[in-house]
Amino acid sequence: MRRLLSTLTLVLLASITSLTFAQNDPHFSLFEFSQLTYNPGYAGSNNGICVSSVHRQQYVGFNRDPLNGGKSGRPITTVFNAEMPLKAINSGVGLSIIQDMIGFQSDLALNVSYAYRVDLGYGSLGIGLNLGFINRTIDGDWITPESLGGGTVYTDPAVPHSESKVAFDMGFGAFFKYDKFYAGLSFTHLLQPSINFDIESPSYIKRHYYLVGGYNYQLPNPTFEVRPSLLMQFDGATTQFTFNGQFVYSKKIWGGISYRYNDAISPMLGIYLMNGLSFAYSYDIELSPLSTYSSGSHEIMVRYCFNADFGGDPGRYRSVRRL
């Protein structure tokens, strides 16, 4: 019972925080494969059309909460991204769909991205903007446990009940790529959209700031390559750092490790197939106090890229497997 109450407290704190200040944007261990999610300047940076999806099951093992209809309330996030270059007008376009659920809150966001790409001679720079909406749904009805009478729905007047609101959203970003190096700076929820539920203090979605960088280092043996990368995420109050390192064999199979500062360490595996498909998996080993209640977090990525040169031979494929 004590463990259940502790778990419930953690979930409720996450939900209440999100009502007042809005929860942080979801984070990913495999962030290299979901960059369009937080940086519209990334659109068109590949040599082809890329479609990808990342699904994250966070804090697996949380006890199901009888006050929340038997649900655990742990974060579950799914992202779908599609992007392609428009070489005729030196541009790139993209589409992102994000579903993020935590506690009593569920967010569904859709963003369309446009990036203008500039050839700098020593690299290419994409400057982009995304526009879209975010739909936030809150279900604050609690089911009274059997030990307290059971079966009835307890409603708290301070918490919205089964309400859904839509707000306009936008972001801005720049993404630079040169040979084996890349870097990006971006902002999500640029206007800090307000979500006006029927409560005294309307919530808003905090602006987030992102800085990303990575390098593909070829070892003396051409069969092997090392790919370090870093993501910094800042919401105006807290900063989160994620360091990734991948060891690639023959440009096909890779393994690596991710470290999110004071939060988790994540072994990762991936494979690039010759037909343009790639897959990756990571498992978070929690380093925070949540490790007492969680058996870790799972993340899986699937991606398909193909040649965007419609004027060429449709049977020929040029690898666009890496950024």
MILUM-963235 format. One record per residue (C-alpha): x, z, y; residue in one letter. Coordinates in pm, whole numbers, plus 50000, padded with zeros to 5 digits. Example, Ala and Ser with C-alpha at 12.3 -4.5 7.8 and 13.67 -1.06 7.14 Angstrom:
512305078049550a
513675071449894s
//
This chain:
500005000050000m
502845008850238r
504494975350169r
501214957250231l
500724975050563l
504294966850668s
503774930450581t
500484929850770l
502144945551074t
504844918951082l
502304890651058v
500064905951325l
502994910751562l
503864874051524a
500244864151588s
499764887251888i
503014875452044t
501874839652010s
498594847552187l
500334861152495t
503444839652525f
502964813552249a
505134813051942q
508514796251935n
508714760251825d
509284758251449p
512894756651338h
514414736351056f
517564740250851s
517634702350804l
517364696751179f
519504664851173e
516634646751003f
513884657151247s
515494651551586q
512634630351720l
510474661551692t
512244677751986y
514114649152156n
512294616852260p
515644602152368g
516444598751997y
513844570951955a
515504538151865g
518984552851810s
519054540051452n
519654503951352n
516234501251191g
512794515351145i
512824550751005c
509914571050874v
510504607050770s
508714639050683s
509954674950662v
507914702750501h
508924739350538r
507494768850347q
508834799850521q
509074835750390y
507814827250042v
506814858649854g
504894876150132f
502014895749985n
498614880250041r
496734898750310d
493154909350226p
492434912950599l
493164875950642n
490994861550369g
493664865250103g
496194844450297k
499784855550355s
499944843750717g
503564832250675r
504734801250867p
504094767450704i
505234736450894t
504934699250824t
506424672251047v
505974634551029f
508234612151241n
508464574451281a
510764556051521e
512214521551580m
514274502251836p
512874475052062l
516104455952115k
514554428852332a
513844454452607i
516674479152531n
514184505852427s
512974526952140g
509564540852049v
508474568851819g
505594589551689l
505644626451591s
502884646351422i
503454683551372i
501284709051194q
502414745151227d
500514775151086m
501324811951123i
499084842251095g
495674835451251f
497034805851447q
497224768951358s
498744741851581d
498404704251545l
500474683151784a
500784645651830l
503374629752057n
504244593552138v
507854588352252s
509534561452460y
513274559352526a
515184535252745y
518534527652585r
521664520552789v
524834505152647d
527704523952812l
530454503652646g
531884534752482y
528524544652331g
524784542652380s
522524566252572l
518804570152522g
516704586652793i
513194593752676g
509834609352746l
507064619152508n
503394623852587l
500664638152369g
498474667852301f
498484700252112i
495404714851945n
495584752551891r
493084770151667t
492704807851640i
490684825951373d
490654862951458g
488034874551209d
489364901350976w
487814908650639i
487394945850580t
489174956250256p
487134970849969e
488635005250023s
487025005950370l
483594993150276g
484604957150198g
482844924250246g
482124926950619t
483934908250893v
485614930051153y
485824914151497t
488134925751772d
486844916452123p
490454912552241a
491144884851988v
489514850051996p
487364841551694h
487394806951539s
488174789451865e
489964756451913s
491504743352236k
493364711452325v
496054708452593a
498144679652728f
501834682052638d
505014663752728m
508754665352673g
511974649552798f
515314642752636g
518604623752635a
520524613552323f
524084599752325f
525724582752029k
529244569451995y
530694558151664d
530674589951452k
529734614251730f
526304622651871y
524894647652121a
521474654552267g
519824675652537l
516034679252550s
513054699652669f
509734704452490t
506474716752651h
507894706152985l
504804716453187l
504174748152982q
500574738552898p
497954765652919s
495634773952631i
492514789952779n
490744809352506f
487874832452596d
490114862252668i
491264879152988e
494834865652984s
495154828652899p
498124820052681s
500614792552751y
503184773952549i
506684782252664k
509154755352758r
511944751452503h
515454738152557y
517534720952290y
521194711552267l
522444693451959v
525754678151858g
527484665251549g
530444645451420y
531054625651100n
534694631651005y
536264608050752q
538774625650527l
542034608350424p
540364599950095n
537684574550204p
535374587049931t
534804619950112f
533364628350453e
532614660750638v
529694662750884r
529544694151102p
526634698351345s
525164724451579l
521704730551722l
520974755052003m
517334763852074q
516414784352384f
512924794952497d
513834812352822g
514204846452657a
516064842352328t
518664817852198t
518954806251839q
522034789051697f
522064768751376t
525374756251235f
525354729850959n
528164716050750g
527794687850498q
530324674650248f
529494638750153v
530684620249845y
530804582249848s
528184581650128k
525524588349866k
525444624649756i
526024654649977w
525954692349965g
526274717150245g
525494750050405i
523464759950710s
523824792550901y
521184803851149r
522684832251351y
521404866451241n
518584850151048d
519484830250734a
522094811550536i
520874780150361s
522484759850081p
521504722950108m
521574692149886l
520794655749961g
521024620349832i
521004586049996y
519634557749782l
520564521249830m
516964510549893n
516834530750217g
515284561950071l
516894595950119s
515944630850011f
517184665550104a
516384701450013y
517424734850158s
516764770750059y
516974798750317d
518464831750205i
517114856450460e
519594878850644l
517004896150865s
514874926550769p
512244901850643l
514394897550331s
512724929350201t
509394911350185y
510414875050135s
512054856149850s
513374830050094g
512214797850259s
512054762650118h
512484730250307e
512244694750176i
512854661650354m
512044625950256v
513074595950466r
512814558250443y
514704534250668c
514744496450665f
516164468050870n
514394461151198a
515984426951249d
512834406851182f
514604374251257g
517124378550975g
516994375550601d
514214399250486p
515994404550157g
519154418350315r
519394455450396y
521844470850638r
522384508050588s
520754529750854v
520894560950646r
522794582150901r
521374586351253l
//
